[in-house]
Amino acid sequence: MDKGKKSPVPSKQAQPPGSPKKLSMRGGAIVIRGVTLFLAAGKSHRASPNPAGKGGKGKGRKKMSDKDACKCSPKVMEAARRDTLLDRKEIEALYKIYKKLITFSKTKKTENVKKSSSATIIGKQTTVSEGIDRIVFTEVLHNTFDIITENTLMDRIFCVWDNNNCGLITIENWFRGMSLFLKGSVADQIEYCFAVYDLNSDGFITKDEMFQLLRNSLIKHPQEEDPDENVKDLVDIVMKKIDKDKDGKVSLRDFQVTVEEEPLLLEAFGKCLPTQESKITFLTTLKS
């Protein structure tokens, strides 16, 4: 998305859709298995302290403990409370997870961004020192929120979260994205899904974009002579349904009206939101 374009952020008055239901501890452990894996892996990469008497550097210097390193600063806490729907305990828990998932930006970051860049990344790249990279982000969505989708759509999800266009998910975007995932209103989710499906970030979903999204996500049957023709037919049907002003493209307003009429069309072009069960379970685990 454009550098100046902010990803949809839930309003402070919004309430999470659906009413909570009790989940077992085992259920919580299963859904959060992805994050747990990364937390465990992070422990093996901690730097060992400099042995006493070997080298003068660092002698007498107090080493920051893991607890201090993963403690959310008052400034970060204040910003997260102001800009998201998360409460203090949720912010602290998500901050600890974030610190375990971040990867530091080095020379490979630029190579990875160039390799993954296409029409899905618009605007000038911003340089940041640390953040969650695309690979780790994808694993978290797969293992924690049951979002398993093809590469084009996953790239778009990453780009919408990464509204700074820096190739990494910063702490600010981590909080905003998680707030939308866990507590976002239907209106927030509509804006988010539209941004994901708008592949070139021009404010419209075109027939070509619909075709690309549906072709990549639909299962093709080997016996079909021309599977693309079936996708084109489906695009025509969907366009007639969603294009309310009949201008040949879908605006945000078109999409909003359509989803209000038919809620099941929220993720019409591919899965990009967590399941209700995984959201509730993840929130329960954060508070435990």
Salt bridges, closest charged atoms under 4 A:
ASP66 OD2 - ARG46 NH1 3.12
ASP83 OD1 - ARG82 NE 3.09
ASP83 OD2 - ARG176 NH2 3.95
ASP87 OD2 - LYS287 NZ 2.67
GLU90 OE1 - LYS183 NZ 2.88
GLU90 OE2 - LYS287 NZ 3.02
GLU130 OE2 - LYS99 NZ 3.32
ASP155 OD1 - ARG134 NH1 3.03
ASP228 OD1 - LYS220 NZ 3.64
GLU229 OE2 - LYS232 NZ 3.64
ASP236 OD1 - LYS207 NZ 2.93
GLU261 OE1 - LYS244 NZ 2.87
